Amino acid sequence: MSSRALLALGLSFSLLSAKAQTAPTHEAIGPLHPATFVTKGWAQTNGGAGGRIVRVTTLASDGPGSLKAALDTAGPRTIVFEVGGVIDLQGKSWPLREGRVTIAGQTAPDPGITLIKGELVVFARDVIIQHLSIRPGAYGRAKRSGNDHDGLSTATGSARVIVDHCSFSWATDENLSTSGKRFEGATPDDWREATSHAVTYSHNLIYEGLGEAVHIKGEHSKGSLIHDNVTQLLLLGNVYASNRERNALFKGGAWGAMVNNLIYNPGTKAVHYNLIAHEWVGRPYQVGKVTLVGNAYRAGPGTEKKVPLFSLGGVGDVELFLADNLAVDRFGQPLPMTGRYTTSPAQIVSVREPYLPAGLKWLTPQELERVLPLFVGSRPWARDPLDFKQLSDIAEDRGQLINDELDNNPAGHPQRKPTQRPFVEADWNLQDMSPKAGWASLFTQVSK
């Protein structure tokens, strides 16, 4: 992208912000622009800032200089990359148990870092992850054979986690989720403390969860699962595309907000809430809290008729705040804002006050298809070809619900030529891992 184009985009965004400031509620969110750092939401953390620099120098799945070794390193640290290419997780789940860490995928030389054939699971506190691509895939395994993978999830013990500007596709469970032991402890407050909380997923590209693949339950094309009793979960400025369900799913007692997300081509459900009775036997049902503001939802080729923006299932009540959302079919006609897929007495309880981090601001939903594709996902200054195609499919309304990574991409998992480049500390602001020359400098380098 040329410097002139970036200047025009910056000016356009400034005008949007100025316009939004005259509105009676909230202003435009700044973090959509690449020159600003992520909104932290409830996840007030600096990750590994102030700690040591740990350099990834090999694409090997383990051993000295590997990403796995960097994840296992104790103490505050920022993980940087002196290599670019593909890391094969070899069918494994990689745990991140050592917190106080920033994983700065933006430091890798092109083509950046792509993880395949596995998943990352965060069990730690104070974590920031940026500019990675994670593509688990089925990789030739038999249908319903098990060993399914999320792309990335948080688990018991995780808190103050930010995943920003990453790309997720081809998961065989969910692409990007929050989880944990949902009933650990004696009281609901204990449950909320034990499971994931204070998590922000921002400016990510989340698409093409695999349907009839290896999951033992069968069809499992899913975007994000927000598990029971997860709290302070913020989904901000993400693009969900061609996931059959869970765009996102908030389970029993979960508290979270979706702000300025674009949801395209869900199959049977867009956003939904469900407290499942047989999973809560002997425990008092907790009321969920879901806020949806400034989101845009557009049906696609795989979307069933009249799928609402938000639907209620299960047996538990949910407090719902809706404002400034847009939901349309493939021809621009309005779709329902709410619906239900239960005959239980569970209720959608409309509330007057949103459940949001203090001071959060948003764009109008009509702006999202113009703004988000420019900056969402991993390394937008040097688009991965798969992300580029997905954004084009969204724009052209040709999204597909797929069962295998080969369905919409005959080449399968990406094969990138490995690259190397030394990491130069002097080129980066180590507090937030932004380039000292500005994010626009990365776009300019690619355009030359």
The 8 nearest C-alpha neighbors of each residue, nearest first, counted from 0:
[[1, 446, 442, 443, 4, 2, 5, 445],
 [0, 2, 4, 3, 446, 443, 5, 442],
 [1, 3, 5, 4, 443, 6, 0, 439],
 [2, 4, 6, 1, 5, 7, 0, 8],
 [5, 3, 7, 1, 6, 2, 8, 0],
 [4, 6, 8, 2, 7, 3, 9, 1],
 [7, 5, 9, 3, 4, 8, 2, 10],
 [6, 8, 4, 10, 5, 9, 11, 3],
 [9, 7, 11, 5, 10, 6, 12, 4],
 [8, 10, 6, 12, 11, 7, 5, 13],
 [9, 11, 13, 7, 12, 8, 6, 14],
 [12, 10, 8, 14, 9, 13, 7, 15],
 [11, 13, 15, 9, 14, 10, 8, 16],
 [12, 14, 10, 16, 15, 11, 9, 17],
 [15, 13, 17, 11, 12, 16, 18, 10],
 [16, 14, 12, 18, 13, 17, 19, 11],
 [15, 17, 19, 27, 13, 14, 18, 20],
 [16, 18, 14, 20, 15, 19, 13, 21],
 [19, 17, 15, 16, 20, 21, 14, 22],
 [18, 20, 26, 16, 22, 21, 17, 27],
 [21, 19, 26, 17, 22, 18, 16, 25],
 [20, 22, 19, 18, 23, 17, 26, 24],
 [23, 21, 19, 20, 24, 25, 26, 18],
 [22, 24, 21, 25, 20, 19, 26, 18],
 [25, 23, 22, 26, 20, 360, 21, 19],
 [26, 24, 360, 361, 22, 23, 27, 19],
 [27, 25, 19, 20, 360, 361, 16, 28],
 [26, 28, 362, 361, 16, 360, 19, 29],
 [29, 27, 361, 360, 30, 362, 26, 31],
 [28, 30, 31, 32, 27, 35, 16, 38],
 [31, 29, 32, 37, 35, 28, 36, 38],
 [32, 30, 29, 33, 28, 374, 236, 371],
 [31, 33, 30, 34, 35, 29, 374, 12],
 [34, 32, 35, 438, 31, 374, 30, 439],
 [35, 33, 438, 32, 437, 439, 36, 30],
 [34, 36, 30, 33, 32, 37, 29, 31],
 [37, 35, 30, 38, 34, 431, 33, 433],
 [36, 38, 30, 39, 35, 163, 201, 31],
 [37, 39, 40, 30, 36, 201, 29, 199],
 [40, 38, 42, 43, 37, 41, 199, 161],
 [39, 41, 356, 42, 38, 199, 233, 43],
 [40, 42, 197, 43, 356, 231, 39, 198],
 [43, 41, 159, 197, 39, 198, 40, 44],
 [42, 44, 41, 39, 159, 40, 45, 197],
 [45, 43, 46, 125, 42, 159, 126, 39],
 [46, 44, 48, 47, 125, 43, 431, 127],
 [47, 45, 126, 100, 125, 99, 101, 127],
 [46, 100, 48, 99, 76, 75, 101, 77],
 [47, 49, 430, 50, 46, 45, 77, 429],
 [50, 48, 47, 430, 51, 75, 76, 429],
 [51, 49, 76, 75, 48, 47, 77, 52],
 [50, 52, 76, 53, 77, 75, 49, 47],
 [51, 53, 77, 76, 78, 54, 50, 79],
 [54, 52, 78, 77, 79, 51, 69, 76],
 [55, 53, 79, 80, 78, 56, 52, 81],
 [56, 54, 80, 64, 65, 66, 81, 57],
 [55, 57, 64, 81, 82, 54, 65, 80],
 [58, 56, 65, 59, 64, 55, 82, 66],
 [57, 59, 86, 60, 65, 85, 84, 82],
 [60, 58, 57, 61, 65, 86, 62, 87],
 [59, 61, 88, 87, 86, 58, 65, 67],
 [62, 60, 65, 59, 67, 68, 63, 66],
 [61, 63, 65, 68, 64, 60, 59, 67],
 [64, 62, 65, 68, 61, 57, 56, 55],
 [63, 65, 56, 55, 57, 62, 68, 54],
 [66, 64, 68, 67, 57, 55, 61, 63],
 [65, 67, 69, 68, 55, 70, 64, 61],
 [66, 68, 70, 65, 69, 61, 71, 60],
 [67, 69, 71, 65, 66, 70, 72, 62],
 [70, 68, 66, 72, 71, 67, 53, 65],
 [71, 69, 67, 68, 72, 95, 66, 97],
 [70, 72, 68, 69, 97, 73, 67, 95],
 [73, 71, 69, 70, 68, 74, 97, 76],
 [74, 72, 97, 71, 75, 98, 76, 70],
 [73, 75, 76, 99, 72, 97, 98, 50],
 [76, 74, 50, 99, 47, 100, 51, 73],
 [77, 75, 50, 47, 51, 100, 52, 74],
 [76, 78, 101, 52, 47, 100, 102, 53],
 [77, 79, 102, 53, 54, 103, 101, 52],
 [80, 78, 54, 103, 106, 55, 53, 77],
 [81, 79, 107, 55, 82, 54, 106, 56],
 [80, 82, 420, 421, 56, 419, 422, 107],
 [83, 81, 419, 80, 418, 56, 107, 108],
 [84, 82, 111, 418, 108, 112, 107, 417],
 [83, 85, 417, 112, 415, 110, 111, 416],
 [84, 86, 113, 114, 112, 415, 87, 58],
 [87, 85, 114, 58, 113, 60, 88, 115],
 [86, 88, 115, 89, 114, 116, 60, 85],
 [87, 89, 117, 116, 90, 91, 115, 60],
 [90, 88, 87, 91, 116, 117, 60, 115],
 [89, 91, 117, 116, 88, 92, 146, 118],
 [92, 90, 117, 89, 88, 93, 118, 116],
 [91, 93, 118, 117, 119, 94, 120, 90],
 [92, 94, 119, 118, 120, 91, 95, 117],
 [95, 93, 120, 119, 121, 96, 92, 122],
 [94, 96, 121, 122, 70, 97, 120, 123],
 [97, 95, 123, 122, 94, 98, 121, 71],
 [98, 96, 73, 123, 95, 71, 72, 70],
 [99, 97, 123, 124, 100, 125, 126, 96],
 [100, 98, 47, 75, 125, 46, 126, 124],
 [99, 47, 101, 46, 76, 126, 98, 77],
 [100, 102, 127, 77, 47, 46, 126, 128],
 [103, 101, 128, 78, 77, 104, 127, 129],
 [104, 102, 105, 129, 79, 106, 78, 101],
 [103, 105, 130, 106, 131, 129, 107, 102],
 [104, 106, 103, 130, 107, 378, 129, 111],
 [105, 107, 104, 80, 79, 103, 108, 422],
 [108, 106, 80, 111, 83, 105, 104, 81],
 [109, 107, 83, 111, 420, 110, 82, 419],
 [110, 108, 111, 83, 107, 418, 381, 84],
 [109, 111, 83, 84, 108, 112, 415, 383],
 [112, 110, 109, 83, 107, 108, 84, 113],
 [111, 113, 84, 83, 131, 85, 132, 104],
 [112, 114, 132, 85, 133, 131, 86, 84],
 [115, 113, 133, 86, 85, 87, 134, 132],
 [114, 116, 135, 134, 87, 117, 88, 133],
 [117, 115, 135, 90, 88, 89, 136, 87],
 [118, 116, 90, 91, 135, 88, 92, 115],
 [117, 119, 92, 150, 149, 148, 151, 93],
 [118, 120, 151, 93, 92, 94, 150, 121],
 [119, 121, 94, 152, 153, 151, 95, 93],
 [122, 120, 153, 95, 123, 154, 94, 152],
 [123, 121, 157, 96, 154, 156, 155, 95],
 [124, 122, 157, 98, 96, 121, 97, 156],
 [125, 123, 158, 98, 157, 159, 126, 99],
 [126, 124, 99, 46, 159, 44, 98, 160],
 [125, 127, 46, 160, 100, 99, 124, 101],
 [126, 128, 101, 161, 46, 162, 160, 102],
 [129, 127, 102, 162, 101, 163, 161, 103],
 [128, 130, 163, 103, 104, 164, 165, 131],
 [131, 129, 377, 104, 165, 164, 105, 378],
 [130, 132, 165, 104, 112, 377, 129, 113],
 [133, 131, 166, 113, 165, 167, 114, 377],
 [132, 134, 114, 167, 113, 150, 115, 166],
 [133, 135, 115, 168, 169, 136, 167, 114],
 [136, 134, 116, 115, 117, 170, 169, 150],
 [137, 135, 169, 138, 170, 134, 116, 404],
 [136, 138, 139, 140, 403, 212, 213, 404],
 [139, 137, 136, 140, 116, 404, 412, 411],
 [138, 140, 137, 141, 136, 403, 142, 212],
 [139, 141, 137, 138, 142, 213, 144, 212],
 [142, 140, 144, 213, 143, 139, 212, 137],
 [141, 143, 213, 212, 144, 140, 211, 214],
 [144, 142, 213, 215, 214, 145, 217, 212],
 [143, 145, 213, 142, 141, 215, 214, 146],
 [146, 144, 214, 213, 215, 147, 143, 142],
 [147, 145, 148, 144, 213, 214, 90, 215],
 [146, 148, 171, 145, 214, 172, 213, 149],
 [149, 147, 171, 172, 118, 170, 117, 150],
 [148, 150, 173, 172, 174, 170, 151, 118],
 [149, 151, 174, 118, 170, 175, 133, 135],
 [152, 150, 119, 175, 149, 118, 120, 176],
 [153, 151, 176, 120, 177, 175, 121, 154],
 [152, 154, 121, 177, 178, 120, 157, 122],
 [153, 155, 179, 178, 122, 157, 195, 121],
 [156, 154, 179, 194, 157, 180, 122, 193],
 [155, 157, 122, 123, 193, 154, 194, 195],
 [158, 156, 123, 122, 124, 195, 155, 154],
 [157, 159, 124, 196, 197, 160, 195, 198],
 [158, 160, 42, 197, 125, 198, 124, 44],
 [161, 159, 126, 198, 158, 125, 42, 127],
 [160, 162, 127, 199, 200, 198, 163, 126],
 [163, 161, 128, 200, 127, 129, 201, 199],
 [162, 164, 201, 129, 165, 202, 200, 203],
 [165, 163, 376, 203, 202, 377, 130, 129],
 [164, 166, 377, 130, 376, 203, 131, 163],
 [167, 165, 132, 204, 376, 377, 203, 205],
 [168, 166, 205, 133, 174, 134, 132, 204],
 [167, 169, 206, 134, 207, 170, 208, 205],
 [170, 168, 208, 136, 209, 134, 207, 135],
 [169, 171, 174, 208, 135, 149, 172, 150],
 [170, 172, 147, 148, 209, 214, 149, 169],
 [171, 173, 149, 148, 170, 147, 219, 221],
 [174, 172, 149, 221, 222, 223, 175, 170],
 [173, 175, 150, 170, 149, 222, 167, 223],
 [176, 174, 223, 151, 173, 150, 152, 222],
 [177, 175, 152, 223, 224, 225, 173, 151],
 [178, 176, 153, 225, 152, 226, 195, 224],
 [177, 179, 154, 226, 153, 195, 194, 225],
 [178, 180, 155, 154, 194, 181, 195, 153],
 [181, 179, 194, 155, 183, 182, 193, 178],
 [180, 182, 190, 179, 194, 227, 183, 228],
 [183, 181, 190, 180, 184, 187, 189, 185],
 [182, 184, 190, 180, 181, 193, 189, 185],
 [185, 183, 189, 190, 186, 182, 193, 187],
 [184, 186, 189, 183, 187, 190, 182, 188],
 [187, 185, 189, 188, 184, 190, 182, 183],
 [186, 188, 190, 189, 191, 185, 182, 285],
 [189, 187, 191, 186, 190, 192, 185, 184],
 [190, 188, 184, 186, 192, 187, 191, 193],
 [191, 189, 187, 182, 183, 193, 188, 192],
 [192, 190, 188, 228, 189, 193, 194, 229],
 [191, 193, 189, 190, 194, 188, 196, 195],
 [194, 192, 190, 191, 155, 156, 183, 189],
 [193, 195, 179, 155, 180, 191, 181, 192],
 [196, 194, 157, 229, 158, 178, 179, 154],
 [195, 197, 230, 158, 198, 231, 229, 194],
 [196, 198, 42, 231, 159, 41, 158, 232],
 [199, 197, 160, 232, 42, 159, 196, 161],
 [200, 198, 233, 161, 232, 234, 201, 42],
 [201, 199, 162, 234, 163, 161, 233, 235],
 [200, 202, 235, 163, 203, 236, 237, 234],
 [203, 201, 237, 236, 375, 164, 163, 376],
 [204, 202, 376, 237, 164, 165, 201, 375],
 [203, 205, 376, 166, 238, 237, 167, 375],
 [206, 204, 167, 239, 238, 168, 166, 203],
 [205, 207, 240, 168, 241, 239, 208, 242],
 [208, 206, 241, 242, 168, 169, 209, 400],
 [207, 209, 220, 169, 170, 242, 221, 206],
 [208, 210, 402, 220, 169, 171, 401, 403],
 [211, 209, 220, 402, 218, 219, 212, 401],
 [212, 210, 218, 402, 217, 209, 219, 142],
 [211, 213, 142, 210, 402, 214, 209, 143],
 [214, 212, 143, 142, 144, 145, 147, 215],
 [215, 213, 143, 145, 147, 216, 217, 212],
 [214, 216, 143, 145, 217, 144, 213, 142],
 [217, 215, 214, 218, 143, 219, 213, 145],
 [216, 218, 215, 214, 211, 143, 219, 212],
 [219, 217, 211, 210, 220, 216, 212, 214],
 [218, 220, 210, 221, 172, 217, 209, 171],
 [219, 221, 208, 210, 209, 243, 242, 218],
 [222, 220, 173, 244, 242, 245, 208, 219],
 [221, 223, 245, 246, 174, 173, 242, 247],
 [224, 222, 176, 247, 175, 245, 173, 246],
 [225, 223, 176, 248, 226, 247, 245, 177],
 [226, 224, 249, 177, 248, 176, 250, 223],
 [225, 227, 178, 250, 224, 229, 177, 249],
 [226, 228, 251, 250, 253, 252, 229, 181],
 [229, 227, 253, 252, 191, 181, 230, 226],
 [228, 230, 253, 195, 196, 227, 226, 194],
 [231, 229, 254, 196, 232, 253, 255, 228],
 [232, 230, 197, 255, 196, 41, 254, 198],
 [231, 233, 255, 198, 230, 197, 199, 256],
 [232, 234, 199, 256, 255, 235, 257, 200],
 [235, 233, 257, 200, 201, 199, 256, 258],
 [236, 234, 201, 258, 237, 259, 233, 257],
 [235, 237, 260, 259, 202, 201, 258, 238],
 [238, 236, 202, 203, 260, 235, 201, 204],
 [237, 239, 261, 204, 260, 205, 262, 240],
 [240, 238, 262, 205, 206, 263, 261, 246],
 [239, 241, 206, 263, 242, 264, 262, 238],
 [242, 240, 264, 207, 265, 400, 206, 399],
 [241, 243, 221, 220, 207, 208, 265, 222],
 [242, 244, 266, 265, 220, 267, 221, 241],
 [245, 243, 268, 221, 242, 246, 267, 269],
 [246, 244, 247, 248, 222, 221, 223, 270],
 [247, 245, 269, 270, 222, 244, 223, 248],
 [246, 248, 245, 223, 270, 224, 222, 249],
 [249, 247, 245, 271, 224, 272, 270, 225],
 [250, 248, 272, 225, 253, 271, 226, 224],
 [251, 249, 227, 273, 226, 274, 272, 253],
 [252, 250, 274, 227, 253, 273, 287, 228],
 [251, 253, 287, 285, 228, 286, 227, 250],
 [254, 252, 228, 229, 287, 227, 251, 250],
 [255, 253, 288, 230, 287, 289, 231, 229],
 [254, 256, 232, 289, 231, 233, 230, 288],
 [255, 257, 290, 233, 289, 291, 234, 232],
 [258, 256, 234, 291, 235, 233, 290, 292],
 [257, 259, 235, 292, 293, 260, 294, 291],
 [260, 258, 294, 293, 236, 235, 361, 364],
 [259, 261, 236, 237, 294, 258, 238, 235],
 [260, 262, 238, 295, 296, 294, 239, 237],
 [263, 261, 296, 239, 240, 238, 295, 297],
 [262, 264, 240, 297, 298, 296, 265, 239],
 [265, 263, 299, 298, 241, 302, 240, 301],
 [266, 264, 243, 241, 242, 302, 269, 263],
 [265, 267, 243, 302, 301, 303, 268, 244],
 [266, 268, 303, 243, 244, 265, 302, 306],
 [269, 267, 244, 266, 265, 306, 270, 243],
 [268, 270, 246, 308, 265, 244, 245, 309],
 [271, 269, 309, 247, 246, 248, 308, 245],
 [272, 270, 310, 248, 309, 311, 249, 269],
 [271, 273, 249, 311, 250, 248, 312, 310],
 [274, 272, 312, 313, 250, 251, 275, 311],
 [273, 275, 251, 313, 315, 250, 314, 276],
 [276, 274, 313, 278, 277, 273, 314, 279],
 [275, 277, 279, 278, 314, 274, 280, 313],
 [276, 278, 279, 280, 275, 274, 281, 314],
 [277, 279, 276, 275, 280, 274, 282, 281],
 [280, 278, 276, 282, 277, 281, 275, 284],
 [281, 279, 277, 282, 278, 276, 283, 284],
 [282, 280, 279, 283, 284, 278, 277, 276],
 [281, 283, 279, 280, 284, 182, 285, 278],
 [284, 282, 285, 281, 279, 280, 187, 286],
 [283, 285, 282, 315, 286, 279, 252, 251],
 [284, 286, 252, 283, 287, 251, 315, 187],
 [287, 285, 252, 316, 317, 315, 284, 288],
 [286, 288, 252, 317, 253, 254, 318, 251],
 [287, 289, 254, 318, 317, 319, 255, 253],
 [288, 290, 319, 255, 256, 254, 318, 320],
 [289, 291, 256, 320, 354, 353, 319, 321],
 [292, 290, 257, 321, 256, 258, 320, 289],
 [293, 291, 322, 258, 323, 294, 324, 321],
 [292, 294, 259, 324, 364, 323, 363, 258],
 [295, 293, 259, 324, 260, 364, 292, 258],
 [294, 296, 325, 261, 364, 324, 326, 262],
 [297, 295, 262, 326, 261, 263, 325, 327],
 [298, 296, 263, 327, 328, 326, 262, 299],
 [297, 299, 328, 264, 329, 302, 263, 327],
 [298, 300, 264, 302, 301, 329, 396, 263],
 [299, 301, 302, 398, 264, 397, 399, 396],
 [302, 300, 266, 299, 264, 400, 399, 303],
 [303, 301, 266, 265, 299, 264, 298, 300],
 [302, 304, 267, 266, 306, 301, 305, 298],
 [305, 303, 306, 302, 328, 298, 267, 334],
 [304, 306, 334, 307, 303, 335, 328, 302],
 [305, 307, 304, 303, 268, 267, 308, 334],
 [308, 306, 335, 336, 337, 309, 338, 334],
 [307, 309, 336, 269, 270, 337, 326, 335],
 [310, 308, 337, 270, 271, 307, 336, 338],
 [309, 311, 338, 271, 339, 337, 307, 270],
 [312, 310, 339, 272, 271, 340, 273, 338],
 [313, 311, 273, 341, 340, 339, 272, 310],
 [314, 312, 273, 274, 275, 341, 315, 276],
 [313, 315, 345, 274, 343, 276, 275, 312],
 [316, 314, 345, 274, 313, 284, 286, 317],
 [317, 315, 346, 345, 286, 347, 287, 318],
 [318, 316, 287, 347, 286, 288, 348, 319],
 [317, 319, 348, 288, 349, 287, 347, 350],
 [320, 318, 289, 349, 290, 348, 317, 350],
 [319, 321, 290, 353, 350, 349, 291, 289],
 [322, 320, 291, 292, 290, 319, 323, 324],
 [323, 321, 292, 324, 291, 320, 293, 290],
 [322, 324, 293, 292, 363, 325, 364, 321],
 [325, 323, 294, 293, 322, 292, 295, 364],
 [324, 326, 295, 296, 364, 294, 327, 323],
 [327, 325, 296, 334, 333, 297, 295, 308],
 [328, 326, 333, 334, 331, 332, 297, 296],
 [327, 329, 298, 331, 332, 330, 297, 334],
 [330, 328, 298, 331, 299, 297, 327, 332],
 [331, 329, 328, 332, 327, 298, 333, 297],
 [330, 332, 327, 328, 329, 333, 297, 326],
 [331, 333, 327, 328, 330, 334, 329, 326],
 [334, 332, 327, 326, 328, 331, 335, 325],
 [333, 335, 327, 326, 305, 307, 328, 336],
 [336, 334, 307, 337, 308, 333, 305, 338],
 [335, 337, 308, 307, 309, 334, 326, 338],
 [338, 336, 309, 307, 310, 335, 308, 339],
 [337, 339, 310, 307, 309, 311, 340, 336],
 [340, 338, 311, 310, 341, 312, 337, 309],
 [339, 341, 312, 311, 310, 342, 338, 313],
 [340, 342, 312, 343, 339, 313, 311, 314],
 [341, 343, 344, 340, 345, 339, 312, 313],
 [342, 344, 345, 341, 314, 313, 312, 346],
 [343, 345, 346, 342, 314, 341, 315, 316],
 [346, 344, 316, 314, 315, 343, 347, 313],
 [347, 345, 316, 348, 344, 317, 315, 311],
 [346, 348, 317, 316, 318, 349, 319, 345],
 [347, 349, 318, 346, 319, 317, 350, 316],
 [350, 348, 319, 318, 320, 347, 351, 321],
 [351, 349, 320, 352, 319, 318, 348, 353],
 [350, 352, 353, 320, 349, 319, 321, 318],
 [351, 353, 350, 354, 320, 355, 290, 349],
 [354, 352, 320, 355, 290, 351, 350, 321],
 [353, 355, 290, 256, 352, 289, 255, 288],
 [356, 354, 353, 357, 256, 359, 290, 255],
 [357, 355, 40, 41, 359, 358, 354, 231],
 [356, 358, 359, 355, 40, 41, 360, 354],
 [357, 359, 360, 356, 355, 25, 40, 26],
 [358, 360, 357, 356, 361, 355, 28, 40],
 [361, 359, 25, 26, 28, 27, 358, 362],
 [362, 360, 27, 28, 26, 25, 259, 293],
 [361, 363, 27, 28, 364, 293, 259, 366],
 [362, 364, 293, 365, 366, 361, 323, 367],
 [365, 363, 293, 295, 294, 366, 367, 324],
 [364, 366, 363, 367, 368, 295, 325, 369],
 [367, 365, 364, 369, 363, 368, 370, 362],
 [366, 368, 370, 369, 371, 364, 365, 261],
 [369, 367, 370, 366, 371, 372, 365, 261],
 [370, 368, 367, 366, 371, 372, 373, 365],
 [369, 371, 367, 368, 373, 372, 366, 374],
 [370, 372, 373, 367, 375, 374, 368, 369],
 [373, 371, 375, 374, 370, 390, 368, 369],
 [372, 374, 371, 370, 375, 379, 369, 32],
 [373, 375, 371, 372, 379, 33, 31, 376],
 [376, 374, 202, 371, 203, 372, 164, 204],
 [377, 375, 164, 203, 204, 165, 166, 202],
 [376, 378, 130, 165, 164, 166, 131, 379],
 [377, 379, 380, 381, 130, 382, 376, 105],
 [380, 378, 382, 381, 374, 377, 376, 375],
 [379, 381, 442, 378, 441, 382, 445, 0],
 [382, 380, 379, 378, 383, 445, 442, 109],
 [383, 381, 379, 387, 384, 380, 378, 386],
 [382, 384, 386, 385, 387, 381, 110, 378],
 [385, 383, 387, 386, 382, 388, 389, 413],
 [386, 384, 388, 387, 383, 389, 382, 408],
 [387, 385, 389, 383, 388, 384, 390, 382],
 [388, 386, 384, 390, 385, 389, 382, 383],
 [389, 387, 391, 385, 386, 390, 392, 384],
 [390, 388, 392, 386, 391, 387, 385, 393],
 [389, 391, 393, 387, 392, 388, 386, 394],
 [390, 392, 388, 394, 389, 393, 395, 387],
 [393, 391, 397, 389, 395, 390, 398, 394],
 [394, 392, 390, 396, 391, 395, 398, 389],
 [393, 395, 391, 392, 396, 390, 397, 368],
 [394, 396, 392, 393, 397, 391, 398, 390],
 [397, 395, 393, 394, 392, 398, 299, 300],
 [396, 398, 392, 395, 393, 399, 300, 299],
 [399, 397, 392, 396, 241, 393, 300, 264],
 [400, 398, 401, 241, 301, 397, 300, 407],
 [399, 401, 241, 301, 207, 242, 243, 398],
 [400, 402, 209, 403, 399, 210, 406, 207],
 [403, 401, 210, 209, 211, 212, 406, 404],
 [404, 402, 405, 406, 209, 401, 137, 212],
 [403, 405, 406, 411, 136, 169, 408, 407],
 [404, 406, 409, 408, 411, 403, 407, 410],
 [407, 405, 403, 404, 408, 401, 409, 402],
 [406, 408, 405, 409, 404, 401, 399, 403],
 [407, 409, 405, 410, 406, 411, 404, 385],
 [410, 408, 405, 411, 407, 406, 404, 412],
 [409, 411, 408, 412, 405, 413, 414, 404],
 [412, 410, 405, 409, 408, 404, 413, 138],
 [411, 413, 414, 410, 404, 115, 136, 134],
 [414, 412, 415, 411, 410, 85, 113, 385],
 [413, 415, 412, 416, 85, 84, 411, 410],
 [416, 414, 84, 417, 413, 85, 110, 83],
 [415, 417, 84, 418, 414, 110, 83, 85],
 [418, 416, 84, 83, 415, 82, 419, 85],
 [417, 419, 83, 82, 416, 108, 84, 420],
 [420, 418, 82, 81, 83, 108, 421, 417],
 [419, 421, 81, 108, 82, 422, 418, 107],
 [422, 420, 81, 423, 419, 80, 82, 108],
 [421, 423, 81, 424, 420, 80, 106, 79],
 [424, 422, 425, 426, 421, 427, 420, 106],
 [425, 423, 426, 427, 422, 429, 428, 52],
 [424, 426, 423, 427, 428, 435, 429, 422],
 [427, 425, 424, 435, 423, 434, 428, 436],
 [428, 426, 434, 435, 425, 424, 429, 433],
 [429, 427, 432, 433, 430, 435, 431, 434],
 [428, 430, 432, 431, 427, 48, 433, 424],
 [429, 431, 48, 428, 432, 49, 45, 433],
 [430, 432, 429, 433, 428, 48, 45, 36],
 [433, 431, 429, 428, 427, 430, 434, 103],
 [432, 434, 428, 431, 427, 435, 438, 437],
 [435, 433, 427, 437, 436, 428, 426, 438],
 [436, 434, 427, 437, 426, 428, 433, 425],
 [435, 437, 434, 440, 438, 426, 439, 427],
 [438, 436, 434, 439, 435, 440, 34, 433],
 [437, 439, 34, 440, 441, 33, 434, 436],
 [438, 440, 442, 437, 441, 443, 34, 5],
 [439, 441, 443, 438, 442, 437, 436, 444],
 [442, 440, 444, 439, 443, 438, 380, 445],
 [443, 441, 380, 439, 445, 440, 444, 0],
 [442, 444, 440, 446, 441, 445, 1, 2],
 [445, 443, 441, 442, 446, 447, 440, 380],
 [444, 446, 442, 443, 447, 441, 381, 380],
 [445, 447, 443, 0, 444, 1, 442, 2],
 [446, 445, 444, 443, 1, 0, 442, 2]]
